[in-house]
C-alpha cells in the first residue's frame, strides 16, 4: 500500500476530488494548511504579523491506495491540479506498512 500526499491550490481541490471519485478512489482526506516556500505564490502571498513569514493557503489531500493504483492516483491529482503557474503544488508518495479499520478490524487492503 502507498500513501499519497498532495499539496495543491485550494481552488483546484474540488476538481481533483471529483476526478478521484469518478475513478473509484475514495477515502480522501482534505486538510487546510498554510504553505511556505515553493508553494507560496509571491503575487498572492500574505504576511503574518505573528509569524513574520510569507504563506499561502494550500490544501493537503491524503489518499492510501493499493500499490497498483498509485501511478493512476498521482496522475489524476497532477492532471486536475495543474494550472501551469508556479505554486501548483507537489505530490509525495510513501509506503504504508499496515492499515487497520477500527470498526471491523480489517487489515491492510481489506481495510481500505
N, C-alpha and C positions, 0 to 999 in steps of 0.2 A: 504494500500500500504506500501511497505518497500523499504528502500534504502540500497543497498548492496555496501559496500566499501571494496575493496580488495587491499592490498599492496603485491606485488609479484616481483619476479626476472624478469628483463626486457627480458631475452631470452625466458621466458615462456608465454609472453603476446599473441603472435600470436596463439599459440595452445589453449589458454583459449578463445580468441575471436572466433576462428573457432568453438569450441565446443558450445559456447553460441549461435552463429548464426545458427548452424546446428539444434539446439533445439528450434528455434523460438524466441530467446531472442535478441532483437535489442535495439537501443538507448543506446549504451555503450559509456561511456566517458573514455578516456585514458589520463592520465596526467603523465609526467615525474617528479619525485620528488627525493629527497635525504633522505635516512633513517638513523636514529641514533639509537643505542641501539640494541635491539634484532634482528632487520632486518639486521644489518651490519654483513657481513661475515668477520671475522678478518683476513682471508687469502687474501681477495681481497679488503680490505678497503684502502682508500686513506686518506691523511691528508691535510686539507685545512689550508694554512698559515693564511688566513683571519679569519677563524672561530676557528682554532686550535682544531678541533674536528674530530673524525673519522666518515666517512659517506660512504654510498654505493648508487649506482644508483638503484632506485626502480621505478616500475610502479604502479600507482594507477588507479584502474578500479572502475567506479561508474555505477550502474545499479539501476533504480527504477522499481519495478515489483509488480504484484498483490500478496497479502498475500499468496495465494495458490501456487504460483510459487517460493517462497523464498527458500525453502529447496532444490529444484531442482537446482536453480541458484547457491546456496552456494556449493552444492556437485559437480557441473560441474566445478566451479572455483577451488575447493580444489583438485579434481582428476587431472585436467590438469595443475595445478601449482606445483604439488608435485615433489620433487626430493629426499626427504628423508634426506636432509642435513640441518643443522642449517641455519636459514635465509630464509626458504621457503616463509615466509610471514604470514599474518594474515588477517582475514575477519571480518568485523563489520557489523551488521545489525541494522538499526534504523527505527522507524516508520516515515512515511511521512503523514503529516496532509492534504495536498492539493497539487494538480498539476494542472496548467492551461496552455494549449497550447496557445502561444502568437498569432499565426496566426488565429486560428479558435475560440479561447475562450473555447474550450472543457475542461471540468473539470474532475479531478481525473482519474480513469482508462480509460475513454473515451479519455483523452488527451495523454495517453501513446501510 
